[in-house]
Amino acid sequence: MIEEARFARNLSGPPRCGDRPRRETARLRERLMQVIGWLHPLKGAREHLDNIHKPSKGMVDGCFAMPANVHELRPKAPDTEKITINLGYVDLGHVDLMVQEGFYSNRTDFIRTAIRNQLERHVEVVRQSTARKKLDLGLRNYTREDLEAARRAGEMLQINVLGLATIAQDVTPELARATIASVSVLGALHATPAVKAALADRTR
């Protein structure tokens, strides 16, 4: 900056020969100051870019490190279960015909609609049976913390679910047997193979 200012003062000094050099010197000085004005923002941008590439606190090998107190979110449980059915060729042909005529988008749409229609026809029976059997309706998740709390309290859980019951992946077979008295799931049970094997004699 000192050298730039000194050079600018030299250019603005008294002319050595006539008015024309004075005018040219003034234009040159104005042009130089414009160039200096362009360079300053570029210099600031360059320093900003340099700072971006400098490792900062919380970074490892140029990447941000996850703090120790941040826990990964539990993956969302699926809301459907795949089933396989055996269907006669003629019935399957009728389904495809309905799809072809535009009544349904595909075979799955037809089957889901048919199932929902049947459930709606028997909705009162389903409601009464659910209440009589004291079933938990929907999604029920059993974490390791839930089971450890039950063990500390000396309680044995009875899992009665209509929908999806999930036993967390970090639950050991020993903990499952120590805290789960029975398992009755109408729908799907998600657990590790080891836990399912440990509860096989208690599953209805």
C-alpha positions as CSV (number, residue, x, y, z in Angstrom):
1,M,0.0,0.0,0.0
2,I,2.9,2.4,0.8
3,E,4.5,1.8,-2.6
4,E,1.1,2.2,-4.4
5,A,0.5,5.5,-2.6
6,R,4.0,6.7,-3.3
7,F,3.7,5.8,-7.0
8,A,0.3,7.6,-7.2
9,R,1.9,10.8,-5.7
10,N,4.7,10.7,-8.1
11,L,2.3,10.4,-11.0
12,S,0.3,13.4,-9.7
13,G,3.4,15.6,-9.3
14,P,4.1,18.7,-11.5
15,P,4.4,18.0,-15.2
16,R,7.8,18.2,-16.9
17,C,6.7,19.3,-20.3
18,G,3.4,21.1,-21.1
19,D,-0.3,20.5,-20.6
20,R,-0.6,17.3,-22.6
21,P,1.7,15.3,-20.4
22,R,-0.3,16.6,-17.4
23,R,-3.6,15.4,-18.9
24,E,-2.1,12.0,-19.8
25,T,-0.6,11.7,-16.3
26,A,-4.0,12.5,-14.7
27,R,-5.7,9.8,-16.8
28,L,-3.0,7.3,-16.0
29,R,-3.3,8.1,-12.3
30,E,-7.1,7.7,-12.5
31,R,-6.7,4.4,-14.3
32,L,-4.2,3.2,-11.7
33,M,-6.5,4.0,-8.9
34,Q,-9.3,2.0,-10.6
35,V,-7.0,-1.0,-10.9
36,I,-6.0,-0.6,-7.3
37,G,-9.8,-0.5,-6.4
38,W,-10.3,-3.8,-8.4
39,L,-7.4,-5.5,-6.7
40,H,-8.5,-4.8,-3.2
41,P,-11.7,-6.8,-3.4
42,L,-9.9,-9.6,-5.2
43,K,-7.3,-9.7,-2.4
44,G,-10.1,-10.0,0.2
45,A,-11.7,-12.7,-1.8
46,R,-8.4,-14.6,-2.1
47,E,-7.9,-14.3,1.7
48,H,-11.5,-15.6,2.2
49,L,-10.8,-18.6,-0.1
50,D,-7.5,-19.3,1.8
51,N,-9.4,-19.3,5.1
52,I,-12.0,-21.7,3.8
53,H,-9.3,-24.3,3.1
54,K,-7.7,-23.9,6.5
55,P,-8.7,-26.7,8.9
56,S,-10.8,-25.4,11.7
57,K,-11.7,-26.7,15.1
58,G,-13.9,-29.7,14.8
59,M,-12.4,-30.8,11.5
60,V,-10.4,-34.0,10.8
61,D,-8.4,-34.2,7.6
62,G,-10.4,-31.3,6.2
63,C,-13.8,-32.8,7.1
64,F,-16.1,-31.9,10.0
65,A,-15.9,-34.4,12.8
66,M,-19.2,-35.4,14.5
67,P,-19.2,-34.3,18.2
68,A,-19.2,-37.1,20.7
69,N,-22.6,-36.1,22.1
70,V,-24.4,-36.3,18.8
71,H,-26.2,-39.7,18.2
72,E,-27.2,-41.0,14.9
73,L,-30.9,-41.1,14.3
74,R,-32.6,-44.5,14.4
75,P,-33.5,-45.6,10.9
76,K,-37.2,-45.4,10.1
77,A,-39.0,-48.7,10.4
78,P,-40.7,-49.9,7.2
79,D,-44.5,-49.4,7.1
80,T,-45.2,-52.4,4.9
81,E,-44.5,-56.1,4.9
82,K,-44.1,-58.2,1.7
83,I,-46.3,-61.2,1.4
84,T,-46.6,-63.9,-1.3
85,I,-49.9,-65.4,-2.4
86,N,-50.8,-68.2,-4.7
87,L,-53.6,-67.2,-7.2
88,G,-55.3,-69.2,-9.9
89,Y,-54.5,-68.4,-13.5
90,V,-58.0,-67.3,-14.3
91,D,-58.3,-65.1,-11.2
92,L,-54.9,-63.6,-12.0
93,G,-56.1,-63.0,-15.6
94,H,-59.1,-61.2,-14.3
95,V,-56.9,-59.0,-12.1
96,D,-54.7,-58.1,-15.1
97,L,-57.8,-57.3,-17.2
98,M,-59.0,-54.9,-14.5
99,V,-55.6,-53.3,-14.5
100,Q,-55.6,-53.1,-18.3
101,E,-59.0,-51.4,-18.3
102,G,-57.7,-48.7,-16.0
103,F,-59.6,-49.6,-12.8
104,Y,-56.4,-50.2,-10.9
105,S,-52.8,-49.0,-11.5
106,N,-51.3,-52.5,-11.0
107,R,-51.8,-55.9,-9.3
108,T,-50.7,-54.6,-6.0
109,D,-53.2,-51.8,-6.1
110,F,-56.0,-54.3,-6.8
111,I,-55.0,-56.6,-4.0
112,R,-54.6,-53.8,-1.4
113,T,-58.0,-52.4,-2.4
114,A,-59.6,-55.8,-2.1
115,I,-58.1,-56.3,1.4
116,R,-59.2,-52.8,2.6
117,N,-62.7,-53.4,1.4
118,Q,-63.0,-56.7,3.3
119,L,-61.6,-55.1,6.4
120,E,-64.2,-52.3,6.2
121,R,-66.9,-54.9,5.9
122,H,-65.8,-56.5,9.2
123,V,-64.6,-53.4,11.0
124,E,-66.9,-53.9,14.0
125,V,-65.8,-57.4,14.6
126,V,-62.2,-56.4,14.3
127,R,-62.7,-53.6,16.8
128,Q,-64.3,-55.8,19.3
129,S,-61.7,-58.5,19.0
130,T,-58.9,-55.9,19.3
131,A,-60.4,-54.7,22.6
132,R,-61.1,-58.2,24.0
133,K,-57.5,-59.4,23.3
134,K,-56.0,-56.1,24.6
135,L,-53.9,-55.6,21.5
136,D,-51.7,-52.6,21.0
137,L,-52.7,-51.3,17.5
138,G,-50.0,-49.9,15.2
139,L,-46.3,-49.7,15.6
140,R,-44.6,-50.7,18.9
141,N,-40.9,-50.4,19.4
142,Y,-39.1,-52.1,22.4
143,T,-35.6,-50.5,23.0
144,R,-32.8,-51.9,25.1
145,E,-33.5,-49.1,27.6
146,D,-37.1,-50.2,27.9
147,L,-36.1,-53.8,28.6
148,E,-33.4,-52.8,31.1
149,A,-35.8,-50.6,32.9
150,A,-38.3,-53.5,33.1
151,R,-35.5,-55.7,34.5
152,R,-34.6,-53.2,37.2
153,A,-38.3,-53.0,38.1
154,G,-38.6,-56.8,38.2
155,E,-41.3,-56.7,35.5
156,M,-42.0,-59.2,32.7
157,L,-43.4,-57.7,29.5
158,Q,-46.2,-59.3,27.5
159,I,-46.0,-58.2,23.9
160,N,-49.5,-58.1,22.3
161,V,-49.4,-56.2,19.1
162,L,-51.7,-55.9,16.0
163,G,-49.4,-54.3,13.5
164,L,-45.6,-54.2,13.8
165,A,-43.6,-55.0,16.9
166,T,-39.9,-54.2,16.8
167,I,-37.3,-55.3,19.3
168,A,-34.1,-53.2,18.9
169,Q,-31.1,-54.6,17.3
170,D,-28.9,-54.1,20.3
171,V,-31.1,-56.2,22.6
172,T,-29.3,-59.4,23.6
173,P,-31.0,-62.8,23.7
174,E,-30.3,-62.9,27.5
175,L,-32.0,-59.6,28.1
176,A,-35.0,-60.6,26.0
177,R,-35.6,-63.8,27.9
178,A,-35.1,-62.0,31.2
179,T,-37.8,-59.3,30.5
180,I,-40.3,-60.7,27.9
181,A,-42.8,-63.2,29.2
182,S,-44.8,-63.7,25.9
183,V,-45.0,-62.5,22.4
184,S,-48.2,-62.4,20.4
185,V,-48.0,-60.4,17.2
186,L,-50.7,-60.2,14.5
187,G,-48.8,-58.6,11.7
188,A,-45.0,-58.7,11.8
189,L,-42.2,-59.0,14.4
190,H,-38.9,-57.5,13.6
191,A,-36.0,-58.7,15.8
192,T,-32.6,-60.3,15.4
193,P,-32.6,-64.0,14.6
194,A,-30.9,-64.7,17.9
195,V,-33.6,-62.9,19.8
196,K,-36.4,-64.6,17.8
197,A,-34.8,-68.0,18.6
198,A,-34.5,-67.1,22.3
199,L,-38.2,-66.2,22.4
200,A,-39.4,-69.0,20.2
201,D,-41.0,-71.0,23.1
202,R,-42.8,-67.8,24.3
203,T,-44.2,-66.8,20.9
204,R,-47.8,-67.6,20.0
